């Protein structure tokens, strides 16, 4: 998973992520935006790729960012930052100790921290739906200017729709030449039923 915003900062791809950052800024002027979900209709790493690069661009201008991998089925966000996937979100949510803190991992950028997925729960949707997850979202939003969540594909699991209803905004990632139009529309319909605030659709070029 390539972080072009770090390795090729002058590339067109990196500039596209900075444009996405600017669009998010405009969205923040319309309504509060402290928590953001990045998801996709189909399996793959596209949502995590967009999330990681967007997080980098935000941190590069001094925004305090936490990147959270809430995909308990096929977590990959930690790979972008050469980090371990445990301990992480699932371990924190499963910890009954009062005052337990999330195991945030540092990255090469001082303002960007990572909360990987952690140990896979038996039933991921139950954990995503729990009151502890709601409390975790609120706690994380107090620790950063913007918290970015990745989630499993909308076409396979209910996790993303549940999470979409609890965050301030959603970005839907589609891939040129790969994502079918009907799958993209079904994903959009699912988000609408969840009453999510869909900020836009991000299209990735063929890789």
N, C-alpha and C positions, 0 to 999 in steps of 0.2 A: 504494500500500500504506500504510494508515493506522496510525500508532502511537498508538492511543487512550490508552495508558499515559503518553504525553507530552502529547498535545494535549487529552485529556479525562480527566484523572486521577480525577475524581470520578464518572465515568460507571459504569453497571452493567457494561459491558464491561471497563473497567479493573479493577474489583473482581473480576471473574471471573478475570482473569489473576493477581491477587494471591492468590486462592484456590488457583489452580494452583500458584503458588510455594509456598504453605503445604503442599500435598499432596506436593510434591517434598521438602520439608524432612522430612516424616514418612518418606518413602521412604529418605532418607539415614540415618535412625536404624536402619533394618533392615539395610542393606548399603551399602558405599561407593558413592558416586555422584559421579564427577568428570567423566565424559563422557556426553553424552546425545544421542541421535538423535531428530529430529522429522521424521516422514515421513507420507505420505498414500497412500491406495489409487490415486487418480486424478490426472491432470494438473491443474495450477492452482497458485495461490500460497498456498493455505491453510496448508500446513506452514510456509512461510517467514514468513507473517503471525503465526502463533502463536509461532514461535521468536523473532522480533524483539521482540514485546511481552513475552514471558516474560523475555528477556534484559534488557530495560529494568527490569522489576520487581525482578529480582535485583540489578542494579547500583544501584538506588535504595536498597537496604538495605546497601550497602557490599560486596556480594560481587564479587570480581574475575571478570569473565566475558569469554570470547572466543566470538563468534558466527562460525561457519565455514560458508561456502556450499560444500557438497560435491556440488552439482547441476551437473555439467558440461554437461548437455543444455539446460537452460533456466534459467539462474541469474537470480534476481530479488532476493536478499537485499540486495544493495548498494543497490537502489532505495529500500529502507526508510530507509536512512541517508544518502541523497543522495551516495553514494560511487561511485568507479570500480570496475569489476569486474576490472581488471588493475592491477598484478600481483597474484597471489593464490595460492591453494592449489596449483593445477596447476603454476605456475611454480616454486614452492618445491620441490615433489616432483621436478620435472624437473631441478633444479639439482644437478649432481654435485659442486659445490664443497663441500669439507669445512667444516662449521661454518656453512653458510648459514642465515640466519634468516628466518622467515616475515615477509612484508610486511604486518604488522598496521596497520590504519588506525584512527585515533582516531574517537570519536563525540562527541556533545554531552554524554555522561556519562563522567566520568573513569574509572570502573571498568569500562567496556564498550568492548572493541575488536572490530574486524571483520576477518576474513580472507575476502575475496571469492573467487570461484571461480578467477579467473585465466584464462589462455589455454586454450581448449578443447583437450584432448588428442585424439589420433586415435582411440583406443579407451578411453573413460572407465573401463570396467569393469576393464581391465588395470591402470590406475593405482590404482584403489580397492583392488584385490586385492594390490597389491605390498607388499613388506616395507617400502618407504619410507613407505607410508601408515600401517602399524602403528607405525613409529618416530615419524611425525609426530603421531599421536594421543597417544603417550606424552610427547613433547616438549611439546605444547600443554597437556597436563594438569598439567605442572610449572609452567606460566606463569600459571595461573589457578585459581580455586576451582572453576569449572565451565565446561566447554567444550560448547557446543551446536552440533550439526551438522545442517544440512538435507540432504536427499537427494532424488533424482528419485522419481517415483511407483513404488510397488511393482508395479503392474500392467503397467508398460512395460519396466522395466529391472531388472537384477540388482544394481545398485549398492547400493541401500538394504539389501537382505538381507545383502550382504557386510559392509557397514558395521555393520549391527545386531549382527552376531556379534562385533564387536570393541570395542563400547562398553559402558558400564556399565548403560545403560537406554535404553528406547525409548518415545516417545509417538506414538500413531497418531492422526492428525487426520482427522475425517470432517465432511462438511457436510450440515446438515439440508436435506432436499428435493433433494439433488443426489447424494450418495454412495449407491449401491445397496447393499442389505443383503448381497447375495452377493459384491460386490466387497470390502466391508469384511471379510467372513468369509475370503475368499481371502487378503487381506492379512494377517490375523491368523494364518492357517495358514502362510503363508510365513515370518512372523517366528518362529513356533513351530519350524518346521523348521530355522531358523537358530540355534535355541536362544537367542534373544534374551530379555532380561529386559524384558517389556512392562509398563510401569508403569501404563498406563491408556490410555483413549481420550478424546480431546478433541473435543467436538462444537461446531462453529461454526454460529451461526444464519445464516439467509439474508441475503445482502448485496445 
